Amino acid sequence: MRKTKEHTILVVEDDMTMREGIQTVLEKEGYPVISAADGLEGRRLFRTHRPDLVITDLKLPGRSGMHLLREFLEASPALPVILISAYGTIDLAVSALKSGARDFIAKPFSIDELKAKVSDALDGQLVTEVKSEAIPTFYGMVGSSAVMVDLQERIKQVARVDSPVLVTGESGTGKELISRAIHNESSRKDNVYLAVNCGAFTDTLLESELFGHEKGSFTGAIRTHKGIFEQADGGTILLDEIGDISPQLQIKLLRVLQRQSFQRLGGTGEISTDVRVIAATNRNLKQAIQSKRFREDLFFRLNVLPIHVPPLRERQSDIPGLIEYLVEVKCLSLGREKPDISAAAVKKLQRYAWPGNIRELENLLERMLIFFDGGTITEGNIYFDEDAEISTGSGGNLSEVLEDTEYRMIKNALEKSGGVKQRAAKLLGIKTSTLYYKLEKYGLYDGGNSPEDAWGDNLEETDTR
């Protein structure tokens, strides 16, 4: 999105000097700015002005910045929100980013840093007004087929209570999107939502991520860390890929679900927690139980409210709407005009089985748009992974060669920038948020095995996403 004088910024800050300072800086940059001294006034201004960017302090009278973040994103999912705080810690920043914040700034910060983050946030904002009017969505879910209508009704039903939910379905069907929808429909929507991929950690790191650790509890534990069961107290957590958790950790997780309390790794005191647990997996847990790889008692604890997400091939009537939605989003992020798509091309996409589901459809459309020269997209412009047989001289298909080239370009940019992500993104000509997505995709984090490690490293080094 290009910055124009029509793009209003809402600043919510109880410190008058800070509030007026931010407003002065941004108005000199040409932005219309409205401001509020507390959370309640911030809510009122948001509802009446619908700003294009929100900058809010975390500590506010009336309503906290985290509460405002949740409420604003529910009303406008694509809205960029920057959180600021003098009380910032790495854990707090990570929590804010996981909850949907576009960025986090720790006080004190420079004028240049503020201007850079505002510019980056507005440049990366997706214009969704036309899309949302043309294609109805339910918390980002597109589709009006019978199975999707049933799924949305099921989400509303389970959101009314706090019982554990087990979301099952093939990879790429949108299980995390459904988990967020449950949280946003629930009475916990104003509190924290955190997600962790259980398959992305070693046992020790996963235990630390879930329950936290005390300083010195293992090599590299240089400070006390709060796990997500502690960070999300009063909110919701998603345990994604629950089928990958080890038998030893299954026992500890079962105890937490039974007792509503836990101990940090290396600690002795019991810590109480009040969280809504949602688990998700693409594995057949009943088969895992039979092969002794998953505990039956844990399964029954998690499977109180089951939700199965249908694969894309079972809702082919939703594919045209998904295509239109995803093409519009991709064109906006790529900075190009939205092309027409022939009816024959849509039918070809509908006939495909989509083993990778919505994620595969999204990747195919992005690849197609990058190499599309203009005009109308036809059947001939569509290449599925298994029939993309363009010769490369290296024995790989087009997708593999593109990924290899992208991987090498990112590594080179990181080396030239000394590992500073914001500089690397500028060298590559992409948004910082896009770079983080690519770093996660290619496993190029320099401080750990998870997205959370990367956020932490980057915040410590540069105070930016």
C-alpha positions as CSV (number, residue, x, y, z in Angstrom):
1,M,0.0,0.0,0.0
2,R,1.3,3.4,-0.9
3,K,1.4,6.1,1.7
4,T,-0.9,9.1,1.0
5,K,-2.3,11.9,3.1
6,E,-5.6,9.9,3.4
7,H,-3.9,7.2,5.5
8,T,-4.9,8.1,9.1
9,I,-2.8,7.0,12.0
10,L,-4.3,6.5,15.5
11,V,-1.9,7.0,18.4
12,V,-3.0,5.8,21.9
13,E,-0.5,6.9,24.6
14,D,-1.3,8.1,28.2
15,D,2.0,10.1,28.5
16,M,1.1,13.5,27.1
17,T,4.7,14.4,26.1
18,M,5.2,11.1,24.3
19,R,1.8,11.3,22.6
20,E,2.3,14.8,21.3
21,G,5.8,14.1,20.3
22,I,4.8,11.1,18.1
23,Q,1.9,13.1,16.7
24,T,4.2,16.0,15.7
25,V,6.8,13.7,14.1
26,L,4.1,11.9,12.0
27,E,2.3,15.0,11.0
28,K,5.5,16.5,9.7
29,E,5.8,13.4,7.5
30,G,2.4,14.2,6.0
31,Y,0.2,11.7,7.9
32,P,-3.2,12.8,9.4
33,V,-3.0,11.7,13.1
34,I,-5.7,11.3,15.7
35,S,-4.7,10.6,19.3
36,A,-6.1,9.3,22.6
37,A,-4.9,9.4,26.2
38,D,-6.5,6.1,27.3
39,G,-7.7,2.8,26.0
40,L,-11.4,3.7,26.1
41,E,-10.9,6.9,24.0
42,G,-8.7,4.8,21.7
43,R,-11.6,2.4,21.1
44,R,-14.0,5.2,20.4
45,L,-11.7,6.9,17.9
46,F,-11.0,3.6,16.2
47,R,-14.7,3.0,15.7
48,T,-15.4,6.4,14.3
49,H,-12.3,6.9,12.1
50,R,-11.2,3.4,11.1
51,P,-7.5,4.3,10.9
52,D,-5.0,2.7,8.5
53,L,-2.4,2.2,11.3
54,V,-2.5,2.1,15.1
55,I,0.4,2.9,17.4
56,T,-0.5,2.1,21.0
57,D,1.3,1.8,24.3
58,L,0.9,-1.5,26.2
59,K,0.3,0.1,29.6
60,L,-2.9,2.3,29.4
61,P,-5.6,3.3,31.7
62,G,-9.1,2.0,30.8
63,R,-8.0,-0.7,28.4
64,S,-4.6,-2.2,27.8
65,G,-2.7,-2.1,24.5
66,M,-3.0,-5.9,24.2
67,H,-6.8,-5.6,24.6
68,L,-6.9,-3.0,21.9
69,L,-4.8,-5.1,19.6
70,R,-7.2,-8.0,19.9
71,E,-10.3,-5.9,19.4
72,F,-8.9,-3.9,16.5
73,L,-7.6,-7.0,14.6
74,E,-11.0,-8.8,15.1
75,A,-12.7,-5.8,13.4
76,S,-10.0,-5.3,10.8
77,P,-7.7,-8.4,10.4
78,A,-5.2,-6.6,8.0
79,L,-4.8,-3.5,10.2
80,P,-1.1,-2.9,11.1
81,V,-0.7,-2.3,14.8
82,I,2.6,-1.1,16.4
83,L,2.9,-1.6,20.2
84,I,5.3,0.5,22.3
85,S,6.3,0.2,25.9
86,A,8.8,1.3,28.5
87,Y,8.3,-2.0,30.2
88,G,9.3,-4.1,27.2
89,T,11.1,-7.4,27.5
90,I,11.9,-10.0,24.9
91,D,9.1,-12.2,26.1
92,L,6.6,-9.4,26.0
93,A,7.6,-8.4,22.5
94,V,7.3,-12.0,21.3
95,S,3.9,-12.3,22.9
96,A,2.8,-9.1,21.1
97,L,4.0,-10.3,17.7
98,K,2.4,-13.7,18.2
99,S,-0.9,-12.0,19.0
100,G,-0.9,-10.2,15.6
101,A,1.1,-7.0,16.2
102,R,2.9,-5.8,13.1
103,D,5.8,-4.4,15.1
104,F,7.0,-3.6,18.7
105,I,9.1,-0.6,19.8
106,A,10.8,-0.4,23.2
107,K,11.1,3.1,24.8
108,P,13.2,5.1,24.4
109,F,13.3,5.0,20.6
110,S,14.6,7.4,18.0
111,I,12.6,9.5,15.6
112,D,14.2,7.7,12.6
113,E,13.2,4.3,14.1
114,L,9.6,5.5,14.5
115,K,9.4,6.8,11.0
116,A,11.0,3.6,9.5
117,K,8.6,1.3,11.3
118,V,5.5,3.4,10.3
119,S,6.7,3.5,6.7
120,D,7.3,-0.3,6.7
121,A,3.9,-1.0,8.2
122,L,2.0,1.1,5.8
123,D,3.9,-0.2,2.8
124,G,3.1,-3.7,3.8
125,Q,-0.6,-3.2,4.6
126,L,-3.0,-5.1,2.3
127,V,-6.0,-3.2,0.9
128,T,-8.9,-5.5,1.8
129,E,-12.0,-3.3,1.3
130,V,-12.9,-4.5,-2.2
131,K,-12.0,-8.1,-1.4
132,S,-14.1,-8.2,1.8
133,E,-17.1,-6.7,0.0
134,A,-16.8,-9.1,-2.9
135,I,-16.0,-12.3,-1.0
136,P,-17.4,-12.9,2.4
137,T,-14.9,-14.4,4.9
138,F,-15.2,-15.8,8.4
139,Y,-12.0,-14.9,10.2
140,G,-10.1,-15.3,7.0
141,M,-11.9,-18.5,5.9
142,V,-13.3,-18.3,2.4
143,G,-16.2,-20.6,1.3
144,S,-19.9,-21.0,1.4
145,S,-20.1,-24.7,0.7
146,A,-22.2,-26.9,3.0
147,V,-19.1,-28.3,4.7
148,M,-17.7,-24.8,5.4
149,V,-21.1,-23.5,6.7
150,D,-21.1,-26.5,9.1
151,L,-17.5,-25.9,10.1
152,Q,-18.2,-22.2,10.9
153,E,-21.2,-23.2,13.0
154,R,-19.2,-25.7,14.8
155,I,-16.5,-23.1,15.6
156,K,-19.2,-20.8,17.1
157,Q,-20.5,-23.7,19.2
158,V,-17.2,-24.8,20.7
159,A,-16.1,-21.2,21.3
160,R,-18.9,-20.8,23.9
161,V,-17.1,-23.1,26.4
162,D,-13.6,-23.6,27.7
163,S,-13.2,-27.3,27.1
164,P,-10.2,-28.5,25.1
165,V,-10.5,-28.8,21.3
166,L,-8.8,-31.2,18.9
167,V,-8.6,-29.9,15.4
168,T,-7.7,-32.5,12.8
169,G,-7.2,-32.4,9.1
170,E,-4.6,-32.7,6.3
171,S,-1.6,-30.4,6.1
172,G,-2.5,-27.0,4.5
173,T,-6.2,-27.0,5.4
174,G,-6.0,-24.0,7.7
175,K,-6.1,-25.6,11.2
176,E,-4.3,-22.6,12.8
177,L,-6.8,-20.2,11.2
178,I,-9.6,-22.2,12.8
179,S,-7.9,-22.1,16.1
180,R,-7.7,-18.3,16.0
181,A,-11.3,-18.1,15.0
182,I,-12.3,-20.2,18.1
183,H,-10.3,-17.8,20.3
184,N,-11.8,-14.7,18.6
185,E,-15.3,-16.0,19.1
186,S,-14.7,-16.9,22.7
187,S,-15.0,-14.9,26.0
188,R,-11.2,-15.0,26.1
189,K,-10.8,-12.9,22.9
190,D,-9.4,-9.9,24.7
191,N,-6.6,-12.0,26.2
192,V,-3.5,-13.6,24.8
193,Y,-3.5,-16.2,22.0
194,L,-0.3,-18.1,21.5
195,A,0.7,-20.9,19.2
196,V,3.6,-23.4,19.2
197,N,4.6,-26.0,16.7
198,C,5.4,-29.0,18.7
199,G,7.3,-30.6,15.9
200,A,9.8,-27.8,15.5
201,F,11.7,-28.3,18.8
202,T,13.8,-30.9,20.6
203,D,12.3,-32.3,23.8
204,T,14.2,-29.9,26.1
205,L,13.4,-26.8,24.0
206,L,9.7,-27.8,23.7
207,E,9.4,-28.3,27.4
208,S,11.0,-24.8,27.9
209,E,8.7,-23.3,25.3
210,L,5.6,-24.8,27.0
211,F,6.4,-24.5,30.7
212,G,9.4,-22.1,30.8
213,H,12.7,-22.7,32.5
214,E,14.7,-21.3,35.4
215,K,18.1,-19.6,34.8
216,G,20.8,-22.3,34.6
217,S,18.4,-25.2,34.2
218,F,20.2,-26.3,31.0
219,T,23.1,-25.2,28.9
220,G,22.3,-21.9,27.3
221,A,19.5,-21.0,29.9
222,I,21.1,-17.6,30.7
223,R,17.9,-16.2,32.2
224,T,14.5,-17.3,33.5
225,H,12.0,-17.8,30.7
226,K,8.2,-17.9,31.0
227,G,6.6,-20.6,28.8
228,I,3.4,-20.2,26.9
229,F,1.2,-21.8,29.6
230,E,2.3,-18.9,31.8
231,Q,2.3,-16.2,29.2
232,A,-1.2,-17.0,28.0
233,D,-2.8,-17.2,31.4
234,G,-6.4,-16.2,30.9
235,G,-6.1,-16.7,27.1
236,T,-5.8,-19.5,24.5
237,I,-2.9,-21.7,23.3
238,L,-2.6,-23.8,20.2
239,L,-0.5,-26.9,20.4
240,D,0.1,-27.5,16.7
241,E,1.4,-30.8,15.4
242,I,0.5,-32.4,18.8
243,G,1.1,-35.8,17.3
244,D,4.8,-35.1,17.2
245,I,5.2,-34.6,20.9
246,S,7.4,-37.2,22.7
247,P,6.0,-39.8,25.2
248,Q,7.9,-38.1,28.1
249,L,6.3,-34.7,27.3
250,Q,2.9,-36.2,26.8
251,I,3.0,-37.2,30.5
252,K,3.8,-33.7,31.6
253,L,1.2,-32.2,29.3
254,L,-1.4,-34.6,30.7
255,R,-0.6,-33.5,34.2
256,V,-1.0,-29.8,33.3
257,L,-4.4,-30.5,31.7
258,Q,-5.5,-32.4,34.8
259,R,-4.1,-30.1,37.5
260,Q,-4.2,-26.7,35.8
261,S,-0.7,-26.2,37.2
262,F,2.9,-26.9,36.2
263,Q,6.6,-26.4,37.1
264,R,9.2,-24.6,35.0
265,L,12.1,-26.7,33.8
266,G,14.6,-26.7,36.6
267,G,12.0,-25.2,39.1
268,T,10.3,-26.6,42.2
269,G,7.3,-24.3,42.7
270,E,3.9,-25.0,41.2
271,I,2.5,-22.3,38.9
272,S,-1.3,-22.2,38.3
273,T,-2.6,-21.4,34.9
274,D,-6.0,-20.7,33.3
275,V,-5.7,-21.4,29.6
276,R,-8.0,-22.8,26.9
277,V,-6.1,-25.5,25.1
278,I,-6.6,-26.2,21.4
279,A,-4.5,-29.0,19.8
280,A,-4.1,-29.6,16.1
281,T,-2.6,-32.4,14.1
282,N,-2.6,-34.0,10.6
283,R,-1.7,-37.4,12.0
284,N,-4.2,-40.2,12.8
285,L,-3.9,-40.2,16.6
286,K,-6.0,-43.4,17.0
287,Q,-3.4,-45.2,14.9
288,A,-0.7,-43.6,17.0
289,I,-2.4,-44.9,20.1
290,Q,-2.5,-48.5,18.8
291,S,1.2,-48.3,18.0
292,K,2.0,-46.9,21.5
293,R,3.3,-43.6,20.1
294,F,0.5,-41.5,21.7
295,R,-1.1,-41.8,25.1
296,E,-4.8,-42.8,25.0
297,D,-5.5,-40.8,28.2
298,L,-4.0,-37.7,26.7
299,F,-6.0,-38.2,23.6
300,F,-9.3,-38.3,25.5
301,R,-8.2,-35.2,27.5
302,L,-7.7,-33.2,24.2
303,N,-10.5,-34.7,22.2
304,V,-13.4,-33.3,24.2
305,L,-14.6,-31.1,21.3
306,P,-13.3,-32.5,18.0
307,I,-13.3,-30.4,14.8
308,H,-12.3,-32.0,11.5
309,V,-11.2,-29.7,8.7
310,P,-12.2,-31.0,5.3
311,P,-9.6,-31.1,2.5
312,L,-9.9,-28.8,-0.4
313,R,-10.9,-31.6,-2.8
314,E,-14.1,-32.1,-0.7
315,R,-15.2,-28.5,-1.3
316,Q,-14.5,-27.8,-4.9
317,S,-17.3,-25.2,-5.1
318,D,-15.3,-23.0,-2.8
319,I,-12.2,-23.0,-5.1
320,P,-13.4,-20.1,-7.5
321,G,-13.8,-17.8,-4.4
322,L,-10.5,-18.9,-3.0
323,I,-8.8,-18.2,-6.3
324,E,-10.2,-14.6,-6.4
325,Y,-9.4,-13.9,-2.8
326,L,-5.8,-15.3,-3.0
327,V,-5.0,-13.7,-6.4
328,E,-6.1,-10.3,-5.0
329,V,-4.0,-10.7,-1.9
330,K,-0.9,-11.9,-3.9
331,C,-1.2,-9.1,-6.5
332,L,-1.3,-6.5,-3.7
333,S,1.8,-8.0,-2.0
334,L,3.6,-8.2,-5.4
335,G,2.6,-4.7,-6.4
336,R,0.9,-5.6,-9.7
337,E,-2.5,-5.3,-11.3
338,K,-5.0,-8.1,-10.7
339,P,-5.4,-10.1,-14.0
340,D,-8.5,-11.8,-15.4
341,I,-8.7,-15.6,-15.1
342,S,-10.4,-17.6,-17.8
343,A,-13.3,-19.9,-16.9
344,A,-11.3,-22.8,-18.3
345,A,-8.4,-22.0,-16.0
346,V,-10.7,-22.0,-13.0
347,K,-12.2,-25.3,-14.0
348,K,-8.7,-26.8,-14.4
349,L,-7.9,-25.7,-10.8
350,Q,-11.2,-27.2,-9.6
351,R,-10.4,-30.6,-11.2
352,Y,-7.1,-30.9,-9.4
353,A,-6.9,-33.0,-6.2
354,W,-4.9,-30.5,-4.2
355,P,-2.9,-32.9,-2.0
356,G,-1.3,-29.8,-0.3
357,N,-4.7,-28.2,0.1
358,I,-5.0,-24.4,0.4
359,R,-1.3,-23.9,1.0
360,E,-0.6,-25.6,-2.3
361,L,-3.2,-23.5,-4.1
362,E,-1.7,-20.3,-2.6
363,N,1.9,-21.3,-3.6
364,L,0.8,-22.2,-7.2
365,L,-1.0,-18.8,-7.6
366,E,2.0,-16.9,-6.3
367,R,4.3,-18.8,-8.7
368,M,2.0,-18.2,-11.6
369,L,1.6,-14.5,-10.9
370,I,5.4,-13.9,-10.7
371,F,5.9,-15.3,-14.2
372,F,2.8,-14.0,-15.8
373,D,3.3,-11.3,-18.5
374,G,-0.2,-9.8,-18.5
375,G,-3.5,-10.2,-20.1
376,T,-5.8,-13.1,-19.1
377,I,-4.6,-16.2,-17.2
378,T,-5.5,-19.3,-19.2
379,E,-5.1,-23.0,-18.7
380,G,-1.7,-22.8,-20.4
381,N,-0.4,-20.6,-17.6
382,I,-1.1,-23.2,-14.9
383,Y,1.6,-25.7,-14.0
384,F,1.1,-28.1,-11.1
385,D,4.2,-29.3,-9.3
386,E,4.1,-32.7,-10.8
387,D,3.9,-31.4,-14.4
388,A,6.3,-28.5,-14.1
389,E,8.9,-30.2,-16.3
390,I,10.7,-27.2,-17.6
391,S,14.3,-28.2,-18.2
392,T,16.8,-26.5,-15.9
393,G,20.0,-28.3,-16.7
394,S,20.2,-29.5,-13.1
395,G,17.6,-32.2,-13.1
396,G,15.2,-30.2,-11.0
397,N,11.8,-28.7,-11.8
398,L,11.0,-25.0,-12.0
399,S,9.8,-24.8,-8.4
400,E,13.0,-26.4,-7.0
401,V,15.3,-24.1,-9.0
402,L,13.4,-21.0,-7.9
403,E,13.6,-22.1,-4.3
404,D,17.3,-22.8,-4.6
405,T,18.0,-19.4,-6.2
406,E,15.9,-17.6,-3.5
407,Y,17.7,-19.5,-0.8
408,R,21.1,-18.5,-2.1
409,M,20.0,-14.8,-2.6
410,I,18.8,-14.6,1.0
411,K,22.0,-16.1,2.4
412,N,24.1,-13.7,0.4
413,A,22.0,-10.7,1.6
414,L,22.3,-11.8,5.2
415,E,26.1,-12.1,4.9
416,K,26.3,-8.6,3.3
417,S,24.1,-7.1,6.0
418,G,26.0,-8.7,8.9
419,G,22.9,-10.7,9.8
420,V,20.7,-7.6,10.4
421,K,17.4,-8.6,8.9
422,Q,16.0,-5.1,8.1
423,R,19.1,-4.3,6.1
424,A,19.0,-7.7,4.3
425,A,15.3,-7.1,3.4
426,K,16.3,-3.7,1.8
427,L,19.1,-5.4,-0.2
428,L,16.6,-7.9,-1.5
429,G,13.9,-5.3,-2.2
430,I,11.3,-7.0,0.0
431,K,9.4,-6.1,3.2
432,T,11.0,-7.2,6.4
433,S,7.9,-9.3,7.2
434,T,8.3,-11.1,3.9
435,L,12.0,-11.9,4.8
436,Y,10.9,-13.4,8.1
437,Y,8.5,-15.7,6.3
438,K,11.3,-16.8,3.9
439,L,13.7,-17.3,6.8
440,E,11.2,-19.6,8.5
441,K,10.6,-21.4,5.2
442,Y,14.3,-22.2,4.5
443,G,15.3,-22.7,8.2
444,L,17.8,-19.8,8.1
445,Y,17.2,-18.6,11.7
446,D,20.6,-17.7,13.3
447,G,19.6,-18.2,16.9
448,G,17.4,-21.3,17.1
449,N,15.1,-23.7,15.5
450,S,11.8,-21.8,15.6
451,P,10.2,-18.5,14.5
452,E,10.2,-17.5,18.2
453,D,14.0,-17.7,18.4
454,A,14.3,-15.4,15.4
455,W,11.9,-12.8,16.8
456,G,13.9,-12.9,20.0
457,D,17.3,-12.6,18.4
458,N,16.2,-9.8,16.1
459,L,14.5,-7.8,18.8
460,E,17.6,-8.0,21.0
461,E,19.9,-6.9,18.1
462,T,17.8,-4.4,16.2
463,D,14.4,-3.8,18.0
464,T,12.6,-4.6,14.8
465,R,10.7,-7.4,13.1
